[in-house]
Amino acid sequence: MNYSEVGFAVVLLSPDDMAYPKTSTPDKTRPRARQNVVLELGFFIGRLGRERVLALHKNVPNFEMPSDYQGVIYKPFDDAGAWRFELVKELKALNYDVNSDKLI
């Protein structure tokens, strides 16, 4: 519980697993985040509220986003680093004192 004493959470949804519904076939396999990461996303949404959780996702074809998380901020995690500006924007909206000067 000590590590969950935060005011804002960033969760990285990367395509580390491949899966398909049991009613489907292996040729319908899609990349998705590991299930423990999806569980942690849900934990922080419950603990902090949807507005205090930023879910970054790798922008890959057919990526399976977690369902039933309307209101969560999903932003693409790009290699160029534009996601950092989105993070600063969200933190500033919650009155965090963040300096984005070093991001340029």
N, C-alpha and C positions, 0 to 999 in steps of 0.2 A: 504494500500500500504506500510505502514511502515514495516510490518513484511516480506515483499518480497524483501527488500533491502539486499540480500545475494549474495555470490559468488558461492555457491554450495548448492544443495538441496538433501535431502534424503527423499524418499517417501516410506512408508511402506504399501505394498499391502497385507492385511490380509484377510482371507476368512470369512468376516463378513456377506455377503449376499449370498443368494442362488437364482439362476435364470436359466431359459431355454428360448430358442428362441420362439417367438410366433408361429412359424411354427412347433414346437415340442410339446412334452407332458411332464407333471410333472415328469415322471420317468426318464427324461433326465436332471434333475436339476443338476447344477454344482456350486461349491463354487466360489465366485468372490469377488473382492474388492468393497467397497461401491463406488457409482458413484461420490460422491463429492471428493473422494480421486483420482479417475481417472481424474476428471476435474482439480484438483490441480497439478497432474502429467503433464498434458498438458499445464497448465499455466506456470509451471517452465521450461518446455522444450522450450516454446516460449520465455520466458523471458531470460533464461540463456544459452540456446543451449543444445543439447543432451549430449554433453561431460561433462556437469556440473550438471547432474542429475543422481543420483543412486537410482534405484527402487529396494527395497528389497521386496521379496515375500516369504510368507510361503510356504514351499514345501509340499503340500497336494495333494492327488490324484485328478485328473480332474480339477485342479485349472484353471479358465478361465483368461488368461492373456489379458490385454488390447491390442486391435489390432491397427495396423497402427502406431506403435511407433518404427520402425526399427532404429537402432543406439543408442537406450537407453540402458544403462547398467543395465541388470537384474541379480541380485544375490540372491540366496536363503537366507532367514532369518532363521538361525538354532538356536535352544535352547542352543547349546554348545558355541556359540559366534564367530564362525569363520568369520562371516560377518563383524566383526569389523576390521579384517585384510584387507579385501577387501576394506572397506571404507578408511582406512589409505593409502592403495596403490593408490586408485583413487585420494585422496587429494594430496599425494606427487607428482603424475604425473602432477598435476596442480600447482606445486610449493608452496603448503601450507606447513608451518613448523609444522609438526605433530610428536609427540613422541609416539611410540607404545610400549615402555618399560613396561608400566603399564598394558598392555593387557595380559601379560603372568602370 
